[in-house]
Amino acid sequence: DKSSGDAGDVDTVITTLKLQNGALAVIDNSRRAVYGYDQRIEAFGSKGSISAENILGTNTVLMTEEGVQTDKPLYFFLERYKESFWNEIREFIYAVRKDNNPVVSGKDGLMSTKVGLAAKQSLESNKPVKIRYG
């Protein structure tokens, strides 16, 4: 997308991470998915794998000799994550009422921000960037 480049940003990027335990992670990111809000995750390991696919408008799949048809992923993130947002609010209220620590902490948010800033620094310097967790 030319407008991303004109704004000093990138349209499509791959971020490769080496985690503290030696595991590797790869994040593929694109500014546009013309077919809907595409957000999937897969994890592979020596003892198995797990994945979460896109949420579609229906779970109907038509398969014929001509091809396979299914709905596109839901288009907007509010459609996809409405239930998640409600669950987060409920969890926060529960933690406050019971004087518990929330499942997701401020440190979790800080760490994801550090990863994003390190990825930007790596892009600008064209070098790997080590993230300090302390």
N, C-alpha and C positions, 0 to 999 in steps of 0.2 A: 504494500500500500504506500504510494508515493507521499501521501500526507504525513504518515508516520515518520518517514525519513526527513521530510522538510521540518518537522517539529523536533528533530534530533533524537528520535526514538527508532526502534527497530520493529519490523512487522512480524518476523518469524525468528525464533531463537531456540537453541538447545542448551540447557544448563546441565553440566555434569558435576556431580558431587561425590566426594569420597567421605563417608561418615566416620565418626570416631572409632567405631568397631571394625572398620575396614570394608564395610558394605558399600556398594556403588549405587547411586541414584541418578536417574536421568529425567529431566523435565523438558518436555517439548511444549513450546508455547507459540501461539499465533494470535495476532490481533483480530483476525477475522475467521470465522467458520460460517460460510454462507448457508450451510444446511442446519444451523441451530447452535445452541450453547453446548459445545463439545467439551466435556470434562470427564475423563476416565482415569482410573488408576489400576496398576498391576504391580504385584510384588512376586518375585520368584526367589526361591531358595532351595537348598539341598533337600529339604523335607517337604516341599510342596510349593503351591502358589495360591494367590488369592487375587481377585479382581472385582472392581465395581464398574459397571457400564453406565452409559448415559441413560437418563430417564426419558422415556418416549411418551407421546400423547396416549398411546394404547400399547398393549403387548401383543397386538395382532401382527402376524407375519404371513404374507401371501407368497407361496412358492409354486411356480409353474415352470413349464418348459422354457418360457421366455425369460425368466429371471426371478429374482426375489424382491419383494416390496415390503417395506415397513415404514412406520412414521419416522419423521425427522426427530432429533432430540428437541425437547422443549426449548423455546427460543430465548427466554429471558431468565436470568438467574433467580428472580423472585418467584417465578413459577416452580422452578426446580427445588428451591430450598425453603419454601414456606414452612413445611413441617419441621425442618431442622431448626429454623429460627425460633419457632414456638418451643421446641424442646430445649433450646439454649436458655430461653427466658425462664421456663419452668425450673430447670436445673439451678439457675442463678437464685431464683426466689427460694427454692428448697435449701440451698447452701446458706443463704442469709438467715432464714428462719431457724435452721438447725445449728447455726454457728459452725458450719463445716467449710473446709476449703473447696472452692469450685473445682470441677473436674479439669477444666482448662484454666490455666493461670495467666497472669500478666506476663510471666516469663515466656510462656508459649508464644504469645503475640510478639514479644520482643525478639525471640529467636527467628521467627519467620521474617520479620523485618530485617534482621541482620543478614539472613540468606539473600534476600532481595537486593539489599545494598551491596553485598559482596559480588553478586552477579553483575550488577551495573558497573562496579569498579573493575571487574575482570574484563567486561566488554570494552570499557574505555582504555584499559592498559594493555589489553590483549595478552594477559598473563593470569595464571591461577591466583586465587586470593584465599588465604587461610582465615577462617573465622575463629575469633576468640570467644569461647563460651563462658568464661568467668565473669 
